[in-house]
Amino acid sequence: MPTEKHPPRSIDAWLKQLDEVCLPIASHHHEAVRRVLLDSRRSLREIAEQMQESPAIALAMLREANRSASSFSEPAESLEMALNRLGLKRAETLLAQMPVQEQQQIPLPLR
């Protein structure tokens, strides 16, 4: 008999549940960001601008930068700040761990 899953009842419970969600990345966004991360001529601003093309990538980077922000007094509020905290190698590793799909396979509200 399947058990019904009840929605979270507190803000902390909602945050915990939402933090576990890993949104899919369109393959063309994934490849474009991967290329700029590997290009040593690119500035953090240029990399951040490319990441902004995919809200799922931007969310994942900000989420990770702020998750490990215990040593920082303020959360990272921009992608440039998040990239500075994470470092390009860590950002590249995070990108490689994200689920990639063709854009047509991603539900319309998540594109």
Secondary structure as UniProt FT lines:
FT   HELIX           11..19
FT   STRAND          25..26
FT   HELIX           27..38
FT   TURN            40..41
FT   HELIX           44..51
FT   TURN            52..53
FT   HELIX           55..67
FT   HELIX           69..71
FT   HELIX           79..86
FT   HELIX           88..97
FT   STRAND          100..101
FT   HELIX           103..105
FT   HELIX           108..110
//
